[in-house]
Amino acid sequence: MLISNVTTITFLPLHVKLLYTMNLRLILPFLYLCHILTGQSVWSGNIEFQYSGLANGEFSSQTLPDSLELPTEGTFASITIDSLGGSNILIPSFTQSANNDSAYDIFLLYMKDSDGVIEPQSWSIDLIDPSNIFDISATMIYMTEVDTAFLLGLIGPILNGEVDTENWSEYLTGVFTQVLGASYLPISGTITISEISEDSFMGEFSGLMGELGWPPQIIYIDDGAFNYTNPFAIAGPDAPTNLSANIIGDDVELSWDYPDSALITHFNIYHSFNGNPFEYLSFTNFLIHNWIHSDVDGGLHAYSLTAVSGIVESEPSEISEIDFANALLGDVNADGEINILDVVQIVNIILGVNSSPTENELLAADFNQDGEINVLDVVSVVNFILD
């Protein structure tokens, strides 16, 4: 059972909750559709830590139970791919306050991985700059004795599918705006993902936190740990197929096939130049099967793609190479001149006499750079020679 199915109804009146609970099995397919359409995945699990200082206590939260009872705790991890291809990991958690049965303590963890593929790593936590929160790579926030309406307003947009790649920044701004004035905020600390796979990830965290006001309230969080599992984990998506690269002017256009894009969140594009190691270049939405590499330099370019499902990346696709360092448009026979011999070569390619032209021959023959070799290229080369 997805955590979001239950949390959505937690704070509704009992008769409304009953109607929702009777239809949980109908809601699940809808939430799964939200997951695949937004590139968002919701993971269930547990989180806990101890803290000491001017206040002392502990925090522990588990996945919400599948029941009609008002929960005393709940947690989940949301992984959302943003418009720049980064993975945003947000872990909101709550537990009933030890001092007030009608209020909750809330703890938030946030981490960002810029290349969209999350790997074991550590983040340093610094002070939050309210004027430039999108420079934050990781943070944690702790609020105590929060009422239920505030809690639902905080996590509700994720649970009902309102948060996606288009409005992630807007949502994050709203969260920070709501919590900055009523929270323990990080002064320093570390968050670490220690293990990660296609169906689970776990890690640790600790840090010094302070609450606004005078005198400042300081606590230290210690022995923090989290462990989450992915209810929609798939074992290694297939790699993209039929990758091709074609030169269009100063650009390279990539295209590829993928049999069932609904099972993935996006494609990662990797690039090598003049034989150097492949490096991450960019990404595309899972619905898009082509991409333009703009204003590329002359030389040998190689491309490879992977399909990604949340944090799970496929094996690389086949490599597609294209070399236009030595190709002169119109000089099909590569003798350094453009003349009638090149016109003959273009005609031979069009008629199939040259049935196996090289990549450079094809590039040079496409004189007008429209992606096709035809009589228009013959006419263009003839006009060039006559001029």
Secondary structure, 3 states (H helix, E strand, C coil): CCHHHHHCCCCCCHHHHHHHHHCHHHHHHHHHHHHHHHCEEEEEEEEEEEEEECCCEEEEEECCCCCCCCCCEEEEEEEEECCCCCEEEEEEEEEECCCCCCCEEEEEEEEEECCCCCCCEEEEECCCCCCCHHHCCEEEEEEEEECHHHHHHHHHHHHCCCCCCCCHHHHHHHHHHHHHHHCEEEEEEEEEEEEECCCEEEEEEEEEEEECCCCCEEEEEEEEEEEEECCCCCCCCCCCEEEEEEEECCEEEEEEECCCHHHCCEEEEEEEECCCCCEEEEEEECCCCEEEECCCCCCEEEEEEEEEECCEECCCCCCEEEECCCCCCCCCCCCCCCCHHHHHHHHHHHHCCCCCCCHHHHHHHCCCCCCCCCHHHHHHHHHHHHC
